[in-house]
Amino acid sequence: MSRTQFVISRRTVAWKADEPTGSPTTRKATMTTSDRTATSANSTGSPGSITRADCEQRDANDPLRDCREEFLLPEGTIYLDGNSLGPRTKGAAERAQEVITDEWGTGLIGSWNTAGWWDLPAKLGEKVAGLVGGGAGSTVVTDTTSINLFKAASAALKMQAEDSSDRRVILTQRENFPSDIYMLEGLAEQLGDGYEVRLVDDEEVTAGFPTTMSDEVALVVLTHVNYRTGRLFDMGTTTSAIHSGGAMVIWDLCHSAGALPIDLAGTGADMAIGCTYKFLNGGPGSPAFIWVAEALQNRFSQPLSGWWSHAQPFDMAPDYRPADGIRRYLTGTQGILSMSVAELGLDIHSRVDMEQIREKSLALSDLFIDLVDERLADHPVEVVTPREHAHRGSQVSITHPEGFAVMSALIERGIIGDYREPEVLRFGLTPLYIGFTEVWDTVEALRDILDNRLWDTPAHKVRGAVT
């Protein structure tokens, strides 16, 4: 199927071939009236022409509309936080019950063999690999993203120490997810011997590290999509720039896996990590994954060398011998219940064309941005997500001085996004269960809340432990 793009007109919905996706636009919510009615290079049409009826028609013609039936969402809820935690998949409760009642309750310890528990990390890893361009035998689902980063970074630094003993610097984005930064700082402190973490701005990454890449740099750890702004980084050109400087790269795919096409092997990446509970809908706290390029797998030596990564784990030998290939990236006994439920989300993705997901994701975010430009122009709102398709993930982030209270007011209406400091309201646009009408309703609710200052109540300013 050729790639297509959703295009909206005043009364009808049409499909047309893709236009160039890299054309930059500079519109903000504070633009002039004439600017607001102009169509951007990546727009879905003239913002002034968009009506709710148009969005309903687009939903009716959406080739992914039936995917919504794969998820169980509360009635009346618009869920725009799948970039933080995906919703419950149909069959999740039943699968968990099956594991508890049949596999554990009846099969007992024999289920390590009869129910395939022992093979789940590699089995699910193959499914993840198909979504991230990893290739067979390249991925395991295991542990958490932070733990997998510790393993991967430790291994990369050891390889670099063997090849070039003077490299002691780890680069990562200043706006990387904080846990990644904390793990790297902890690793550098543990290693001592001059290892240090240096933070770089996103602009330095997109420019190819003109001022920070040097023969001191051993490793670069990058998020593929900025968790706050939704900025997407070009994996191919960035990986090439890092390798040209003699460094290795680890990509964090938490905010891109399941949301857009990824080609780890084709871009020459070294290692990657990611989670399964966001766009892959694995459930709260579902296990993460780690991918390693085939050429590096048997060079890998990790400090968390548990028995699951042993070449012959049931020999119970006192000396450690790592397994060949991807199994050496495992550590200890796996969480079978959460892993079994996570498989449902991976199976949904395996039945859907990732290019179609990306097409609809961009169309949804185009619509969201156009409606913000049109309807919120009188408010101190700014779209901080890149407008260029080539630089945009699968979310739209906007800022407002009272962002937390505004999001709280939205959530009170059953429209669930989330808030990140400073002042950022995030809206995850997951094409498998979000439609165009829901985007329209969300921005209309925002307009009402801002026009009437409905956010300005003490209740909307009270913060819980999780924002």
Disulfide bonds with the S-S distance in Angstrom:
none
